[in-house]
């Protein structure tokens, strides 16, 4: 996605939402950024879509989750039966 295409996608939203500052980036923008990141890589996506002010770490996290969900859906990975969410003390 070119910077021009990125701006065409985001400008109407920015104008409607007062520039987008303090507003959540819409889900469809994140989804489009993930699609671009799969092809172009995270850094290139950030440079191309920089006008949308994506947070690099959030994009990286969302891409990782999306990739894992796709792998589960495609049967490449199995969803774990148990996930520990608290630190485990090693004795």
MODELLER restraints for C-alpha pairs under 7 A, 6 or more apart:
rsr = mdl.restraints
at = mdl.atoms
rsr.add(forms.Gaussian(group=physical.xy_distance, feature=features.Distance(at['CA:1:A'], at['CA:36:A']), mean=6.65, stdev=0.5))
rsr.add(forms.Gaussian(group=physical.xy_distance, feature=features.Distance(at['CA:2:A'], at['CA:48:A']), mean=6.20, stdev=0.5))
rsr.add(forms.Gaussian(group=physical.xy_distance, feature=features.Distance(at['CA:3:A'], at['CA:48:A']), mean=5.08, stdev=0.5))
rsr.add(forms.Gaussian(group=physical.xy_distance, feature=features.Distance(at['CA:3:A'], at['CA:49:A']), mean=6.07, stdev=0.5))
rsr.add(forms.Gaussian(group=physical.xy_distance, feature=features.Distance(at['CA:6:A'], at['CA:49:A']), mean=5.77, stdev=0.5))
rsr.add(forms.Gaussian(group=physical.xy_distance, feature=features.Distance(at['CA:7:A'], at['CA:51:A']), mean=6.80, stdev=0.5))
rsr.add(forms.Gaussian(group=physical.xy_distance, feature=features.Distance(at['CA:10:A'], at['CA:52:A']), mean=6.55, stdev=0.5))
rsr.add(forms.Gaussian(group=physical.xy_distance, feature=features.Distance(at['CA:14:A'], at['CA:20:A']), mean=4.79, stdev=0.5))
rsr.add(forms.Gaussian(group=physical.xy_distance, feature=features.Distance(at['CA:33:A'], at['CA:45:A']), mean=6.77, stdev=0.5))
rsr.add(forms.Gaussian(group=physical.xy_distance, feature=features.Distance(at['CA:34:A'], at['CA:63:A']), mean=5.53, stdev=0.5))
rsr.add(forms.Gaussian(group=physical.xy_distance, feature=features.Distance(at['CA:36:A'], at['CA:45:A']), mean=6.25, stdev=0.5))
rsr.add(forms.Gaussian(group=physical.xy_distance, feature=features.Distance(at['CA:37:A'], at['CA:45:A']), mean=5.44, stdev=0.5))
rsr.add(forms.Gaussian(group=physical.xy_distance, feature=features.Distance(at['CA:42:A'], at['CA:60:A']), mean=6.96, stdev=0.5))
rsr.add(forms.Gaussian(group=physical.xy_distance, feature=features.Distance(at['CA:46:A'], at['CA:54:A']), mean=6.99, stdev=0.5))
rsr.add(forms.Gaussian(group=physical.xy_distance, feature=features.Distance(at['CA:46:A'], at['CA:56:A']), mean=6.84, stdev=0.5))
rsr.add(forms.Gaussian(group=physical.xy_distance, feature=features.Distance(at['CA:71:A'], at['CA:77:A']), mean=5.46, stdev=0.5))
rsr.add(forms.Gaussian(group=physical.xy_distance, feature=features.Distance(at['CA:72:A'], at['CA:78:A']), mean=5.60, stdev=0.5))
rsr.add(forms.Gaussian(group=physical.xy_distance, feature=features.Distance(at['CA:72:A'], at['CA:79:A']), mean=6.31, stdev=0.5))
